[in-house]
Amino acid sequence: MHSAIRDAFAILEEEVAAGRVAGYGVATWAGLEEAFTVGELLALATEAAGGQHHHLVAVKMPVSLVMMTPIARALHGRGPLPAAADVGLRVMASAPLHGGAPPVWSARSSPISSGRA
């Protein structure tokens, strides 16, 4: 996977050099939690740019009330969200409403039916 990402970054760096693209980013559903780190992406971008300044400028990942792991980790200064922000990458969230699929609530766990609302 890393070589495919580096190859894609190399093509995007060529587009930057040609003036057709100002910068590029990575949007992933689970990649930043399972397949690679922000540091690895930066290294691949630098390699794709021939060791020069790269134009990787953003990362995008799902963050929602259903997918709380990125938020919980960020609150403790860990994970891809603060890692990306710390190096100046734009951080964007996707799927804030989890694709329209609400969490599964049972009558017993619902804050409304249990009086916890």
N, CA, C and O of each residue as an XYZ file, in Angstrom:
468
protein
N       0.817     -1.189      0.000
C       0.000      0.000      0.000
C       0.865      1.259      0.000
O       0.546      2.239     -0.673
N       1.951      1.226      0.754
C       2.808      2.409      0.838
C       3.390      2.795     -0.522
O       3.484      3.979     -0.845
N       3.779      1.804     -1.310
C       4.347      2.141     -2.620
C       3.263      2.727     -3.535
O       3.556      3.610     -4.341
N       2.030      2.253     -3.425
C       0.945      2.804     -4.241
C       0.662      4.253     -3.836
O       0.407      5.102     -4.690
N       0.708      4.528     -2.543
C       0.499      5.898     -2.074
C       1.627      6.801     -2.570
O       1.373      7.901     -3.060
N       2.867      6.340     -2.444
C       4.007      7.122     -2.928
C       3.895      7.390     -4.419
O       4.172      8.501     -4.872
N       3.490      6.380     -5.192
C       3.330      6.561     -6.638
C       2.242      7.594     -6.947
O       2.405      8.421     -7.844
N       1.137      7.545     -6.207
C       0.072      8.534     -6.407
C       0.571      9.931     -6.036
O       0.289     10.901     -6.739
N       1.311     10.031     -4.931
C       1.869     11.320     -4.525
C       2.819     11.856     -5.592
O       2.842     13.060     -5.849
N       3.609     10.972     -6.218
C       4.550     11.407     -7.256
C       3.795     12.028     -8.432
O       4.217     13.046     -8.981
N       2.687     11.414     -8.810
C       1.875     11.975     -9.896
C       1.308     13.324     -9.483
O       1.289     14.264    -10.279
N       0.846     13.423     -8.244
C       0.303     14.696     -7.767
C       1.386     15.764     -7.678
O       1.116     16.931     -7.960
N       2.594     15.397     -7.296
C       3.709     16.354     -7.265
C       4.013     16.854     -8.677
O       4.355     18.023     -8.857
N       3.892     15.978     -9.683
C       4.076     16.403    -11.071
C       3.005     17.418    -11.470
O       3.286     18.383    -12.181
N       1.784     17.191    -11.008
C       0.696     18.129    -11.301
C       0.941     19.479    -10.627
O       0.623     20.525    -11.193
N       1.503     19.455     -9.421
C       1.860     20.703     -8.741
C       2.925     21.432     -9.551
O       2.814     22.634     -9.790
N       3.959     20.700     -9.974
C       5.051     21.302    -10.743
C       4.539     21.906    -12.053
O       5.077     22.905    -12.531
N       3.498     21.296    -12.631
C       2.924     21.798    -13.878
C       1.942     22.950    -13.638
O       1.439     23.541    -14.593
N       1.675     23.263    -12.395
C       0.783     24.364    -12.068
C      -0.695     24.033    -12.131
O      -1.538     24.930    -12.094
N      -1.015     22.748    -12.225
C      -2.429     22.357    -12.314
C      -3.051     22.057    -10.960
O      -4.275     22.017    -10.832
N      -2.225     21.847     -9.958
C      -2.698     21.530     -8.610
C      -1.848     22.320     -7.628
O      -0.629     22.401     -7.782
N      -2.483     22.899     -6.625
C      -1.727     23.659     -5.617
C      -1.285     22.780     -4.459
O      -0.250     23.041     -3.846
N      -2.039     21.763     -4.158
C      -1.732     20.855     -3.065
C      -2.680     19.679     -3.126
O      -3.626     19.685     -3.913
N      -2.444     18.678     -2.314
C      -3.277     17.478     -2.329
C      -3.412     16.928     -0.922
O      -2.693     17.327     -0.005
N      -4.346     16.008     -0.772
C      -4.578     15.424      0.535
C      -4.954     13.967      0.436
O      -5.048     13.395     -0.650
N      -5.166     13.382      1.594
C      -5.557     11.982      1.705
C      -6.878     11.924      2.436
O      -7.014     12.474      3.529
N      -7.855     11.261      1.840
C      -9.136     11.008      2.491
C      -9.245      9.501      2.670
O      -9.084      8.744      1.712
N      -9.515      9.072      3.879
C      -9.548      7.650      4.153
C     -10.572      7.333      5.226
O     -10.800      8.131      6.135
N     -11.177      6.186      5.119
C     -12.142      5.766      6.117
C     -11.422      5.204      7.334
O     -11.734      5.589      8.460
N     -10.465      4.302      7.134
C      -9.788      3.676      8.268
C      -8.267      3.706      8.163
O      -7.576      3.247      9.072
N      -7.744      4.239      7.071
C      -6.300      4.199      6.848
C      -5.480      4.807      7.962
O      -4.467      4.233      8.362
N      -5.889      5.953      8.473
C      -5.113      6.626      9.517
C      -5.236      5.946     10.869
O      -4.507      6.291     11.799
N      -6.134      4.997     10.997
C      -6.249      4.236     12.235
C      -5.634      2.846     12.099
O      -5.267      2.226     13.097
N      -5.521      2.352     10.849
C      -5.138      0.956     10.667
C      -3.960      0.707      9.740
O      -3.217     -0.250      9.960
N      -3.756      1.526      8.711
C      -2.795      1.177      7.666
C      -1.532      2.029      7.647
O      -0.471      1.541      7.255
N      -1.622      3.285      8.059
C      -0.456      4.170      8.006
C      -0.646      5.293      9.003
O      -1.746      5.533      9.500
N       0.446      5.972      9.282
C       0.413      7.106     10.204
C       0.605      8.403      9.426
O       0.979      8.390      8.253
N       0.346      9.504     10.088
C       0.602     10.802      9.479
C       2.083     10.916      9.142
O       2.436     11.413      8.073
N       2.940     10.470     10.027
C       4.382     10.508      9.773
C       4.783      9.715      8.543
O       5.633     10.152      7.767
N       4.178      8.559      8.364
C       4.467      7.759      7.171
C       3.987      8.467      5.911
O       4.672      8.441      4.889
N       2.818      9.099      5.972
C       2.336      9.850      4.810
C       3.287     10.989      4.460
O       3.579     11.228      3.288
N       3.768     11.689      5.487
C       4.713     12.788      5.235
C       6.000     12.269      4.608
O       6.540     12.888      3.690
N       6.490     11.143      5.096
C       7.714     10.557      4.532
C       7.492     10.149      3.076
O       8.359     10.374      2.232
N       6.348      9.556      2.781
C       6.047      9.158      1.401
C       5.914     10.379      0.494
O       6.356     10.350     -0.654
N       5.308     11.451      1.005
C       5.171     12.675      0.209
C       6.537     13.295     -0.070
O       6.802     13.749     -1.183
N       7.391     13.313      0.932
C       8.742     13.859      0.754
C       9.522     13.029     -0.263
O      10.221     13.571     -1.120
N       9.390     11.707     -0.156
C      10.055     10.812     -1.109
C       9.514     11.051     -2.523
O      10.285     11.101     -3.482
N       8.195     11.196     -2.653
C       7.582     11.428     -3.957
C       8.029     12.754     -4.556
O       8.083     12.905     -5.777
N       8.350     13.717     -3.693
C       8.807     15.034     -4.160
C      10.315     15.052     -4.373
O      10.903     16.123     -4.524
N      10.938     13.898     -4.386
C      12.376     13.818     -4.619
C      13.203     14.355     -3.460
O      14.306     14.867     -3.652
N      12.651     14.230     -2.245
C      13.368     14.711     -1.069
C      13.217     16.198     -0.830
O      13.768     16.742      0.128
N      12.476     16.849     -1.696
C      12.243     18.290     -1.592
C      10.939     18.546     -0.832
O      10.301     17.624     -0.325
N      10.566     19.819     -0.770
C       9.302     20.199     -0.137
C       8.139     19.533     -0.869
O       8.015     19.654     -2.088
N       7.300     18.840     -0.131
C       6.127     18.191     -0.722
C       4.918     19.123     -0.633
O       4.968     20.168      0.016
N       3.851     18.731     -1.287
C       2.635     19.542     -1.313
C       1.434     18.804     -0.732
O       0.289     19.118     -1.056
N       1.700     17.820      0.131
C       0.639     17.180      0.895
C       0.165     18.210      1.912
O       0.944     18.657      2.753
N      -1.106     18.587      1.839
C      -1.582     19.679      2.689
C      -2.756     19.308      3.581
O      -3.113     20.085      4.466
N      -3.378     18.132      3.376
C      -4.584     17.842      4.139
C      -4.797     16.351      4.350
O      -4.341     15.520      3.566
N      -5.496     16.039      5.423
C      -6.001     14.687      5.659
C      -7.474     14.800      6.031
O      -7.903     15.768      6.658
N      -8.229     13.793      5.634
C      -9.662     13.769      5.914
C     -10.030     12.372      6.380
O      -9.653     11.379      5.758
N     -10.764     12.302      7.472
C     -11.174     11.007      8.009
C     -12.535     11.142      8.672
O     -12.947     12.248      9.021
N     -13.237     10.030      8.849
C     -14.551     10.110      9.481
C     -14.426     10.418     10.969
O     -13.635      9.811     11.691
N     -15.221     11.368     11.392
C     -15.294     11.733     12.807
C     -16.760     12.029     13.084
O     -17.359     12.891     12.441
N     -17.328     11.321     14.031
C     -18.734     11.527     14.345
C     -19.021     11.051     15.757
O     -18.149     10.509     16.436
N     -20.228     11.256     16.177
C     -20.625     10.766     17.493
C     -20.752      9.255     17.510
O     -20.814      8.648     18.579
N     -20.791      8.636     16.324
C     -20.818      7.184     16.240
C     -19.386      6.639     16.232
O     -19.118      5.585     16.808
N     -18.482      7.347     15.588
C     -17.075      6.934     15.506
C     -16.257      7.855     16.411
O     -15.636      8.809     15.943
N     -16.265      7.565     17.680
C     -15.669      8.445     18.685
C     -14.169      8.245     18.896
O     -13.526      9.091     19.517
N     -13.602      7.162     18.402
C     -12.188      6.885     18.672
C     -11.276      8.038     18.286
O     -10.430      8.414     19.098
N     -11.394      8.630     17.088
C     -10.500      9.748     16.763
C     -10.654     10.927     17.726
O      -9.674     11.588     18.070
N     -11.878     11.180     18.151
C     -12.119     12.286     19.072
C     -11.530     11.977     20.439
O     -10.846     12.814     21.028
N     -11.792     10.784     20.941
C     -11.281     10.396     22.256
C      -9.757     10.436     22.288
O      -9.170     10.921     23.255
N      -9.121      9.935     21.250
C      -7.654      9.956     21.195
C      -7.138     11.383     21.111
O      -6.148     11.724     21.757
N      -7.804     12.224     20.317
C      -7.364     13.612     20.161
C      -7.468     14.379     21.476
O      -6.633     15.237     21.761
N      -8.480     14.079     22.274
C      -8.628     14.748     23.567
C      -7.449     14.483     24.496
O      -7.180     15.257     25.414
N      -6.748     13.374     24.243
C      -5.563     13.023     25.029
C      -4.272     13.321     24.269
O      -3.193     12.875     24.659
N      -4.397     14.092     23.162
C      -3.226     14.486     22.390
C      -2.615     13.374     21.568
O      -1.445     13.457     21.193
N      -3.383     12.328     21.278
C      -2.870     11.184     20.524
C      -3.693     10.992     19.253
O      -4.781     11.549     19.104
N      -3.155     10.209     18.362
C      -3.882      9.834     17.158
C      -3.617     10.756     15.985
O      -2.846     11.710     16.087
N      -4.270     10.459     14.868
C      -3.994     11.179     13.628
C      -4.469     12.627     13.611
O      -3.864     13.452     12.927
N      -5.518     12.961     14.331
C      -6.009     14.346     14.292
C      -4.976     15.326     14.839
O      -4.621     16.269     14.132
N      -4.474     15.149     16.068
C      -3.449     16.088     16.537
C      -2.119     15.923     15.801
O      -1.386     16.896     15.631
N      -1.800     14.700     15.363
C      -0.542     14.492     14.631
C      -0.535     15.315     13.346
O       0.471     15.935     13.001
N      -1.650     15.315     12.650
C      -1.747     16.094     11.406
C      -1.727     17.586     11.693
O      -1.027     18.342     11.019
N      -2.483     18.007     12.680
C      -2.531     19.434     13.026
C      -1.174     19.929     13.497
O      -0.790     21.058     13.192
N      -0.441     19.100     14.237
C       0.869     19.495     14.761
C       1.890     19.786     13.665
O       2.807     20.580     13.873
N       1.743     19.156     12.501
C       2.688     19.387     11.405
C       2.132     20.337     10.355
O       2.713     20.500      9.282
N       1.001     20.962     10.670
C       0.457     21.974      9.783
C      -0.436     21.478      8.668
O      -0.769     22.241      7.761
N      -0.834     20.209      8.713
C      -1.772     19.721      7.702
C      -3.179     20.187      8.054
O      -3.538     20.275      9.228
N      -3.962     20.482      7.038
C      -5.377     20.770      7.270
C      -6.050     19.461      7.653
O      -5.794     18.420      7.049
N      -6.889     19.522      8.635
C      -7.599     18.323      9.095
C      -9.080     18.526      8.830
O      -9.678     19.499      9.289
N      -9.663     17.600      8.085
C     -11.078     17.678      7.762
C     -11.777     16.409      8.238
O     -11.205     15.319      8.213
N     -13.000     16.570      8.664
C     -13.802     15.434      9.104
C     -14.849     15.122      8.048
O     -15.384     16.016      7.393
N     -15.128     13.844      7.900
C     -16.201     13.415      7.012
C     -17.161     12.545      7.824
O     -16.863     12.147      8.950
N     -18.291     12.267      7.240
C     -19.305     11.390      7.836
C     -19.745     11.832      9.227
O     -19.874     10.993     10.118
N     -19.981     13.142      9.441
C     -20.384     13.569     10.777
C     -21.711     12.957     11.218
O     -21.969     12.823     12.415
N     -22.541     12.589     10.263
C     -23.813     11.945     10.596
C     -23.767     10.449     10.294
O     -24.803      9.789     10.211
N     -22.557      9.928     10.131
C     -22.325      8.493      9.921
C     -23.133      7.958      8.741
O     -23.737      6.888      8.822
N     -23.136      8.707      7.657
C     -23.839      8.269      6.458
C     -25.347      8.196      6.635
O     -26.026      7.521      5.862
N     -25.879      8.879      7.637
C     -27.312      8.850      7.896
C     -27.763      7.656      8.699
O     -28.953      7.513      8.980
N     -26.830      6.788      9.077
C     -27.180      5.605      9.863
C     -26.990      5.918     11.344
O     -25.860      5.959     11.830
N     -28.075      6.134     12.051
C     -27.942      6.464     13.471
C     -27.458      5.258     14.268
O     -27.590      4.117     13.824
N     -26.905      5.515     15.433
C     -26.513      4.385     16.265
C     -27.747      3.573     16.638
O     -28.857      4.103     16.702
N     -27.544      2.312     16.876
C     -28.654      1.443     17.251
C     -28.951      1.673     18.726
O     -28.080      1.484     19.575
N     -30.159      2.075     19.027
C     -30.584      2.322     20.400
C     -31.588      1.252     20.786
O     -32.466      0.899     19.998
N     -31.460      0.752     21.964
C     -32.504     -0.128     22.485
C     -33.308      0.674     23.483
O     -32.855      1.715     23.958
N     -34.477      0.207     23.798
C     -35.318      0.914     24.763
C     -34.601      1.035     26.104
O     -34.768      2.034     26.804
N     -33.803      0.027     26.471
C     -33.104      0.073     27.752
C     -31.927      1.036     27.731
O     -31.612      1.638     28.758
N     -31.262      1.199     26.578
C     -30.062      2.038     26.535
C     -30.355      3.471     26.128
O     -29.479      4.331     26.221
N     -31.563      3.738     25.681
C     -31.902      5.081     25.237
C     -31.891      6.049     26.393
O     -32.527      5.798     27.417
N     -31.163      7.178     26.245
C     -31.169      8.160     27.337
C     -32.550      8.749     27.570
O     -32.850      9.216     28.669
N     -33.391      8.729     26.543
C     -34.732      9.290     26.705
C     -35.604      8.347     27.530
O     -36.264      8.784     28.473
N     -35.614      7.047     27.182
C     -36.485      6.123     27.899
C     -35.996      5.813     29.302
O     -36.778      5.393     30.155
N     -34.707      6.016     29.548
C     -34.176      5.706     30.880
C     -34.174      6.907     31.812
O     -33.799      6.799     32.980
N     -34.604      8.071     31.277
C     -34.635      9.266     32.105
C     -33.306      9.972     32.224
O     -33.168     10.875     33.049
N     -32.310      9.587     31.417
C     -30.983     10.197     31.477
C     -30.859     11.397     30.556
O     -29.820     12.057     30.554
N     -31.883     11.699     29.776
C     -31.794     12.804     28.813
C     -31.885     14.144     29.494
O     -31.828     15.179     28.830
